[in-house]
C-alpha cells in the first residue's frame, strides 16, 4: 500500500501482513505521519479509537475501505 510506504518513508512496497512490529521504520513519529496521511485521504479527522487501531497495513486498508 503506497500510502503506508510513503508515510513511513519506505522505499518499495509494503505487504498487507506488515505491522508496526515488522517494519523498523514504524516509529511514533512515522505513526503520526501515517495518521495525517490517512486523514488527508479520508478528508476528515480520525477518532482516538481509529488512531489507536492503526497497528498494521491491513488496519489502514480497512479504514480507507
C-alpha positions in Angstrom: 0.0 0.0 0.0 1.7 3.1 -1.3 0.2 5.5 1.4 1.8 3.5 4.2 5.1 3.2 2.4 5.1 7.0 1.8 4.2 7.9 5.3 6.8 5.6 6.8 9.4 6.7 4.2 9.9 3.1 3.0 11.4 2.7 -0.5 9.5 -0.1 -2.2 6.3 -1.9 -1.3 4.8 -2.9 2.0 2.7 -6.1 2.4 -0.8 -6.3 3.8 0.7 -8.6 6.5 3.2 -5.9 7.7 2.6 -4.2 11.0 4.2 -1.9 13.5 6.4 -4.7 14.8 7.6 -6.0 11.5 8.5 -2.6 10.0 11.6 -1.0 11.6 10.5 2.4 10.1 7.3 2.4 12.0 8.1 4.7 14.9 5.9 7.1 17.0 6.9 9.9 14.6 6.1 7.9 11.5 2.8 6.8 13.1 1.8 10.4 13.4 2.7 11.0 9.7 0.7 7.9 8.8 -2.3 9.2 10.7 -2.1 12.6 8.9 -1.9 10.8 5.5 -4.9 8.7 6.3 -6.8 11.8 7.5 -5.9 13.6 4.3 -7.1 10.6 2.2 -10.4 10.4 4.1 -10.9 14.2 4.3 -11.7 14.0 8.0 -10.0 13.7 11.4 -9.7 10.2 12.8 -11.2 9.4 16.2 -8.9 8.4 19.0 -10.1 4.8 18.7 -9.3 4.8 14.9 -5.8 6.2 15.6 -5.1 3.6 18.2 -6.3 0.9 15.8 -3.7 1.8 13.2 -1.3 -1.0 14.0 -0.9 -2.7 10.6 -1.1 -2.1 6.9 -4.3 -4.2 6.9 -5.8 -1.8 9.5 -5.1 1.2 7.3 -6.7 -0.6 4.3 -9.8 -1.3 6.4 -10.0 2.4 7.4 -9.7 3.5 3.8 -12.3 1.0 2.7 
